[in-house]
Amino acid sequence: MRGVHCGKAGPSASSGTGSPDVSELSAEGLTAAEIAARTSLSVHTVNTHRQHIYAKMCVKNVADMLRKAGELGIL
């Protein structure tokens, strides 16, 4: 992503409602459409949150995110 430096993005992609956030639901293996159905977010917003998470973690997809989260001990 142009202009984005790993680990320098904003706060986590939480819905702010106390419900599970996009990263947690992604880690459960849910698709963007499934996450949108469980939250008040649109599919586009879910995908935007995922891209921000990927940028923060310097990964390109959910599989890489899960691998890195395991390596970091956050899963």
N, C-alpha and C positions, 0 to 999 in steps of 0.2 A: 504494500500500500504506500503510495507516494505521500511523503510528509509525515508519516507515522513512524515513530521509533519504538522498538520493542520495550514494553514495560512502562511507557510514558503516557498511555491513554488515561482517560478519566476513571470515575468510580465504576464498580462492577455493574453488570447489566441486571439489576434487580428491578422487579416490577414496583417495589415500594409498598406493596400491600400486605406484606407478611407471607405471601404465597411463595412457593419455590421459585427461584430465579431461573433465567434462561440457561445459565451454565449448569445448574443442578439437573434441570429437565433434559438438557442435551446429554449430560453424562448418563442419564437413564436410558438413552438411546432413542428418545422421541424425535420425530421429524419437526420441522418448523411449523407445519400445519397442525400437528398434534399439540405442540406447545401453545400455539395461538388459541386452539380450542379450549385449553385448560386455563388460560389467562385472559386478561382483557386486552391483549396485544394483537395487532395484525400480523400476518405472516411476514410482511415487509419489515415491520419493526423487530420481530424475532430475528430475522436474517441480519438486520443492521446491528443488533446487540451481539450476535454471534461474531460478526466481522470485527467488532471492537474487542471482544474477548480474544479472538485469534491474534489481533495486533498486539495486545498486551502480553500475550504468551509467546509471541513469535512463532506461531504455527499457521497452517493453511487449511485445516479441516478438523472435524470432530475427532477423528481417530488420532490425529497428532495431539489435539488438546488433551484427550484422555491419557495418552502415553506420557506426555509431559507432566500432567497433574499427578500421575502415579509416581513418576520420578521425583517430583517435588514433595511427595507425601501429603498432598492435599485431597486425595481421594481415598 
